[in-house]
Amino acid sequence: MRGRKKLALNTSYGRQEGLAQKEVLGLRPRAEILLLTAGPARLVVRLRRITTGPARALAARRSALRFTRLVDFGIVRRQRTGHKPMPKFTTGFTRLGSPAHKLCAGSRSGFTLAELIMSVLIIGIILSAVAFGYRDFNDRLENTNMAFEIALFLREAQVSGTSVRQTPLGGSFTHAWGVHTKIDGSNSSNLRIILFADLDDDGTYDGNFTTCPSGECISFLDMRRQNIINKIYRLTTTGNPTCPPDAAISGVSITFLRPKPDARLFFMNTAGQQMCGGETDTLGVLICLQSPLLKRKAVEVLETGEISVKNAPIECT
């Protein structure tokens, strides 16, 4: 090649550097190569001058030397050399099978800007749907887990009340064990369930929700993940119950006394006074739970002693 040659190749291509310098534009044009940059997507060549001559003869010589046309090199910005502007070059030539040819053979592949934007948008939509679904799933799972924990708490009271187990505070074997909760919101009562021993045998819890263990309170279960007890509903066997099903009910005490596993249910009003209990039309009670995203579960306790967790019926809404 005549004239000065200034070649620079991306060093990431290592040992191909020297070969690529010899192969690119190998027709010995009277040109000065300012910059030769090889990259994963394109090869850019900047020339200061190029030889003049018949295009047909130049093409014939390239064909005889087995040179082939490369893909688009990219548009080179005009630069001034003295008083003459540089021409723009968008094509180049290299010998078939050369390292430079292999280097640029895959330059047609890649993303356009529009394809990249669309890919990012699609990924964003999918991730948003997954994140929203995960939040909903997690909320439902926590609500269900809380319902089962309440059911196990009730089962613990049932087992303690029907077995020969003395109360830890009074040391007696004759008292009933039970679970109490209320929803009036005082002292965050709808966020806590009390396990108690009925020391005065009146069927109801007589302590508070803040100090435990003391008095009749043995232990407590706190609601988690912002789940709350939002409703207590009395199940009845008749259409005209002797005690209102839910209108004035704000609390319930569920006790178990040996030798029967049956549940004794006593309902309280907002003042904490017993309003009904022991009626013949009482079938059971629903303790309704509500999550932050308004998912609902219900713990059902029947007078027969059956304890179950179910999807919240319409009574819990």
N, C-alpha and C positions, 0 to 999 in steps of 0.2 A: 504494500500500500504506500503510495507516495504522500509526501507531506508529513506534517506532524500528526501524531496519534496520541490522544489522551483518553485512556479507557479506564472506566471504574465499574466494577461488577459487585453486586451484593455479596458480601463475604459469607452469607449463610449457605451459598452454593459450593463452598470449599474448593475442591480440586477441579471442578469443572470450569473454574475461572479462566485459565489460560486457553482451554479449548474453545470456549465460547467467544473469547476475544478474537480468535483466528477465524472462526466460522461466520460470524455475523458480518454481513455486507462484504463478502469476500471477493468482490469483483475489482478490487483495486481502484475504486473511484477516486478522483482528485477531490478529496473531502477531508475536512478536519473534524474528527469525532470529539465532541465536547463531553458527552456523558452517555454512558451505557449502563442502565440499571435493570437488573433482572429481579422480578418478583413473582409471587405465586400466581398472579392474575394477568400480568402483562409485562411487556418488555418495551422500554422507552429509549429511543435513540434520538439524540439531538445532533444535527449537522450544521456546520457553518457554511460550507459551500458544497455543491455537487457538480460533477462534470456535465458538460453539455455534449450532445451527440444524438444521432438518430435513435429513436426509441426502439425501432424494429431490430437494429443490429444489437443493441444492448440486451433485448429480450432473447435474441437467438443465442448470444453468448451465455447468458444465464441458463438457458435450456441445455446447452451443450455441456455445461459444467455441473448439471444436475442440481441447480439451485431451485428452490421452490419459494413461493410467496407466503409470508407469514400472516398471521391474523393482525388485526388492527393494533398498531403500536400506541395509539392515543394521539391526540392533537398536541403539537408542540407550540407553546406560546411564541409569538414573534419577539425576536430580540434584535437589537441593532448592533451591527458590526461596522464600525466606521459610519458611513452615510447610507449603507444599503441594508434594508430590512431582510431578515431571514425568511425564507419560505417555510410553509407548513408541511410536515411530512406525516402521513398516517399509515404508511406501509413500509415494509422492509423485506429483505430476502436472506435466506440461509440455506446451506447445503443440506439435502435430505439425509436423515440419520445422524446428524450432528448433535452434540449436547445442547446447543442453543435451540435446535429444532425440537428436540424432546422437551426442553425446558418450557417452550411456549406452546406445545401442542394442546395442553389443557386449558389455555387461557380463555376459551369460550365459556367455561363453566363458572358458576357463581351466582350471587343474588343481585338482582336489581334493587334499587331503593324502594320501589313499589312493593316488590315481593317481601322485602325485609319488614316494611311497615305492616303489611297484612299478616305476616307470621307473628309479629309482636302482638298485634290486636287479637288474633285467635288465641294465642297463649294466655293473654290477659283475661279474656272472657272465660276460658276454661278454669284458670286459677281462681277467679272470682266466684264461679259456680261451686267449685270444690270447697272454698273457704266458707261460703254461706251454708252449704250443706253440712260441713263439719260442725259449725256452731249450732245448727238446729239439732243434729244428731247428738252432740255432747249434752245439750240442754235436756233432751228427752231421756238420755241415759242417766244423768244425775237425778232427774225426777223419779225414774223407776227405781234406782238404787236406794233413794231415800224412803220410798214406800216399802221396800223389802226390809229395810232396817227397822222401820216402825213395826212391821209384822213380826220380826224376830224379837223385838222388845216386848210386844204383847205375849209372844210365846214364852219368853222367859218368866213373865209374871204368872202365866198359866201353870207352867211347870213348878214354880216355887209355891204357888198356892195350893196345888193338888198333891204335892209330895210332902214328906216329913222334913220340912226345912224351917228352922226357927228364924224369926225376924232378927236382924242384926242389932236393932235398937232396944227391943224389949225382951228378947230371948224367949219368946213364946212360940208354940207350935200351932196355936189355935186361930190366929188371925189370918184374914184373907190378904192376898197380894193383888195389886192392881196397877193400872196405868191411868193417868189423868192428863187431860189437855183442855185448853180453852182457846177461844179465838177473839177475845175482846181487845187484844193488843196491849193490855197493861203489863208492864215489865217484860215486853216482848214475849208474851205467853204463847203466841201463835208460832214461835220459833223454838219451842222447847216442850218435851214430853217427859212427864214425871213417873218414875217407878216408885210406888209407895206401899207401905204396909198399913192396913186399916186397923190401927190400934184401938179405936173406939167402936169398931164394928158397925159403923153407920152406913157403910157402902160408898162413902165419898172421901175425897182428899181434903184435909183440913189445913194443910200447910201453905207456903208461898212458893214462888217460882225463882227466888233469888238465893235462898240459903238452903244448901243441901250438901251432905246429909244432916238433917235435924228434924225433930218431930217425927212425922210420918214419912218424910222423904228419904228414900234410900239412894237413888241415883237419878240421873236425867240423861236425855238424849237431845242434843241440839240439832236443829235443822241446818243444812249446809247449802252452799252455792245459791243462796238467796231463795231457796225453796221455802214455802210457808204453808201452814194449814189454813186454808181459806174458807172451809165450811165443815160443819158437823150436821149430818142428816140422820134423823131417826127413821128406821125402816119399820113399817107397820103391816099388819095382815088385813086391815079393814080400810074401807074408803073414808070413814069418819073416825079418825083416831081420837082417843080421849085426851091425848097430849099433842100439842102442835108438832108437826114433823120437824120443822126447821126455823119457823118464823122468829121464835124468841130464844132458841137454843144457842148458847155460846160456850158451853163446856160439857164434858162427859167424863165420868169415872167408870172404868171397866174393871171389875174385881172377879177373882177366882178363889173359891174356898173348897178345901178338901171335904169329902172324897169325890165330889162331882167336878167334871171339867167344864160345866156350863158357865157361861158368862153372865154376870149380873150387871145391868146397865142402869146408871143414874145420870140424869141430864140436869144441867144447871142453866140459870138465866144469866144476864150480864152482871147482876149483883152477886153472883156466886152462890145463889140459893137454889136448893133442889126444887125443881118444878115438876118432875115426873120420874118414875122409876118403878119397875115391878109390874107395870100394866100388862094385862093379858094379851093385848094386841101388839105388843112390841116384838118385832122380829129380829132386829139387830141395829147396827149403827154403821154409817159410812163416815170415815175420816178422809176428807178430800184434800189433796195436795196440789199446789200450783207452782210452776216454775217461773223464772223471769220472762220466758218467751211464751207464757200462758199454756204450757203443756200441763196436762192434768193426769193424775193417777188417784186411785181410791183404795183404802184399806178397809175391807169389810169384816166386821166381827158379828157373828150371829149368836143368838142366845144359847144355841147348842154347843158353843165353844169353838166353832169352826172359824179360822182366821185365814183370809185370802187377800191377794192383791189383784186388782183388775183395772181395766181401762175405766176412766171416770165416766159414770153414766150421766144422764141429763140432769140428775138431781145435784150434781156438783158444779153446774154452771151458774 
